[in-house]
């Protein structure tokens, strides 16, 4: 679904492939959970004409079960400077560059 919001062969279209690989590698095993969630914007969004730059922080929690206390939890934090471009189909939609 993420690729539907990307410009074909754009930077973020390729980044989706990297995330798919990350998910596959980090969710191996029958007792492993990978949770990916948006944390917050770490800078204000900048809009110039039909282009925008969004600064998003994404956190992943890889939980391996069974675990004792926090030894089965691996947390990664990713900060992305993401470029968007306004599209007119439908009007006002944005796509990842």
ABEGO torsion letter per residue (X at the ends): XAAAABBBGBAAAAAAAAAAAAAAAAABEAABBBBBBBABBABBBBBBEABBBBBBBBBBBBBBOBBBEAAABBBBBBBBBBBBBBBAOBBGBBBBX
